[in-house]
Structure formats: structure tokens, C-alpha cells
Amino acid sequence: MTDAPMTVGRTWTGIVSVWGVAVLAVVCVTVFATGDSRFTLLWLALAACSLVTFVIQLSTHRKVGFIDRVGASIVGALVIIGGTGVYLSLAALLER
């Protein structure tokens, strides 16, 4: 195992792939879930994105920048899923 920094392409590929999982999860929750179960499923989607983040980042076998890569992946997923949660909350309020 080496401590050489990863290339920019490999670093961003792992991060953006977690964001893609978050977008896919959000689309599935928005389309297929109804009512209050949407918010429970959004939490589960965030948990799944966290697990995917660790699997991807630990599979690189690089310790340099690990915290930065994990942080960027999880914060990006949180912004995507949190933004969808806010949108769904406002949509539920305006329906009533």
C-alpha cells in the first residue's frame, strides 16, 4: 500500500458516484413512496449513501485524503437528500 496521492479523476469519480446513488435514491423515493413513508425512506437513503461512501473509499486502499473524500461524498449526498426533503415538505404543506 502506498501513500501517494490519488489522481484527481479517481478521487472525483468515487465522490460523484455517491452523489449519483443519492440522486437515484431520491428519484425512487419521490416517485414510488407516498405520505410520511417518504421521509423515512429518505433517511434510509442517506444511510445507504454513507455505507456506499465507506465501501468506495475503503476499496481505494489510500489513506491520504480519506477524511476529505468521505466528507465530500456524505455532505454532497446530504445536500441532495436534504434538499429533496425540504421540497417534499413544502409540497405537502401546499397540498393541504
SEPASE-737112 format. One record per residue (C-alpha): x, y, z; residue number from 0. Coordinates in nm, 3 decimals. Example, Ala and Ser with C-alpha at 12.3 -4.5 7.8 and 13.67 -1.06 7.14 Angstrom:
% residues 2
@u:1.230 v:-0.450 w:0.780 doba:0
@u:1.367 v:-0.106 w:0.714 doba:1
***
This chain:
% residues 96
@u:0.000 v:0.000 w:0.000 doba:0
@u:0.139 v:0.339 w:-0.095 doba:1
@u:0.071 v:0.683 w:0.045 doba:2
@u:0.094 v:0.857 w:-0.290 doba:3
@u:-0.197 v:1.093 w:-0.352 doba:4
@u:-0.471 v:0.972 w:-0.582 doba:5
@u:-0.522 v:1.132 w:-0.918 doba:6
@u:-0.793 v:1.394 w:-0.942 doba:7
@u:-1.003 v:1.178 w:-1.176 doba:8
@u:-1.009 v:0.878 w:-0.942 doba:9
@u:-1.083 v:1.099 w:-0.643 doba:10
@u:-1.382 v:1.272 w:-0.802 doba:11
@u:-1.513 v:0.952 w:-0.958 doba:12
@u:-1.568 v:0.799 w:-0.614 doba:13
@u:-1.726 v:1.114 w:-0.475 doba:14
@u:-1.958 v:1.179 w:-0.770 doba:15
@u:-2.066 v:0.815 w:-0.782 doba:16
@u:-2.206 v:0.851 w:-0.428 doba:17
@u:-2.389 v:1.163 w:-0.539 doba:18
@u:-2.535 v:0.961 w:-0.826 doba:19
@u:-2.657 v:0.699 w:-0.581 doba:20
@u:-2.820 v:0.979 w:-0.380 doba:21
@u:-2.995 v:1.118 w:-0.688 doba:22
@u:-3.115 v:0.773 w:-0.788 doba:23
@u:-3.246 v:0.708 w:-0.436 doba:24
@u:-3.423 v:1.045 w:-0.426 doba:25
@u:-3.593 v:0.983 w:-0.759 doba:26
@u:-3.709 v:0.638 w:-0.647 doba:27
@u:-3.841 v:0.772 w:-0.316 doba:28
@u:-4.019 v:1.064 w:-0.481 doba:29
@u:-4.182 v:0.852 w:-0.750 doba:30
@u:-4.271 v:0.533 w:-0.561 doba:31
@u:-4.326 v:0.633 w:-0.195 doba:32
@u:-4.632 v:0.812 w:-0.060 doba:33
@u:-4.716 v:1.006 w:0.253 doba:34
@u:-4.496 v:1.000 w:0.559 doba:35
@u:-4.305 v:0.696 w:0.440 doba:36
@u:-4.114 v:0.927 w:0.204 doba:37
@u:-3.926 v:1.087 w:0.491 doba:38
@u:-3.838 v:0.754 w:0.647 doba:39
@u:-3.708 v:0.632 w:0.314 doba:40
@u:-3.503 v:0.949 w:0.271 doba:41
@u:-3.327 v:0.870 w:0.599 doba:42
@u:-3.262 v:0.518 w:0.478 doba:43
@u:-3.130 v:0.657 w:0.150 doba:44
@u:-2.884 v:0.875 w:0.343 doba:45
@u:-2.773 v:0.573 w:0.546 doba:46
@u:-2.724 v:0.375 w:0.227 doba:47
@u:-2.519 v:0.657 w:0.076 doba:48
@u:-2.300 v:0.660 w:0.387 doba:49
@u:-2.237 v:0.286 w:0.354 doba:50
@u:-2.164 v:0.318 w:-0.018 doba:51
@u:-1.922 v:0.602 w:0.061 doba:52
@u:-1.722 v:0.388 w:0.301 doba:53
@u:-1.721 v:0.089 w:0.064 doba:54
@u:-1.594 v:0.300 w:-0.225 doba:55
@u:-1.335 v:0.494 w:-0.027 doba:56
@u:-1.202 v:0.194 w:0.163 doba:57
@u:-1.169 v:-0.002 w:-0.161 doba:58
@u:-0.918 v:0.255 w:-0.292 doba:59
@u:-0.663 v:0.147 w:-0.027 doba:60
@u:-0.541 v:0.507 w:0.004 doba:61
@u:-0.523 v:0.678 w:0.339 doba:62
@u:-0.411 v:1.020 w:0.216 doba:63
@u:-0.719 v:1.242 w:0.191 doba:64
@u:-0.959 v:0.976 w:0.320 doba:65
@u:-1.146 v:1.215 w:0.551 doba:66
@u:-1.175 v:1.476 w:0.276 doba:67
@u:-1.315 v:1.225 w:0.027 doba:68
@u:-1.561 v:1.077 w:0.276 doba:69
@u:-1.669 v:1.423 w:0.389 doba:70
@u:-1.727 v:1.545 w:0.034 doba:71
@u:-1.926 v:1.235 w:-0.053 doba:72
@u:-2.151 v:1.243 w:0.252 doba:73
@u:-2.203 v:1.621 w:0.252 doba:74
@u:-2.298 v:1.610 w:-0.117 doba:75
@u:-2.544 v:1.328 w:-0.054 doba:76
@u:-2.684 v:1.517 w:0.246 doba:77
@u:-2.741 v:1.828 w:0.035 doba:78
@u:-2.917 v:1.627 w:-0.236 doba:79
@u:-3.134 v:1.428 w:0.004 doba:80
@u:-3.194 v:1.721 w:0.240 doba:81
@u:-3.296 v:1.946 w:-0.046 doba:82
@u:-3.544 v:1.686 w:-0.160 doba:83
@u:-3.678 v:1.657 w:0.194 doba:84
@u:-3.736 v:2.032 w:0.207 doba:85
@u:-3.905 v:2.022 w:-0.132 doba:86
@u:-4.132 v:1.734 w:-0.029 doba:87
@u:-4.218 v:1.911 w:0.298 doba:88
@u:-4.318 v:2.229 w:0.115 doba:89
@u:-4.517 v:2.030 w:-0.140 doba:90
@u:-4.702 v:1.851 w:0.143 doba:91
@u:-4.781 v:2.182 w:0.311 doba:92
@u:-4.914 v:2.336 w:-0.010 doba:93
@u:-5.137 v:2.035 w:-0.079 doba:94
@u:-5.338 v:2.090 w:0.237 doba:95
***
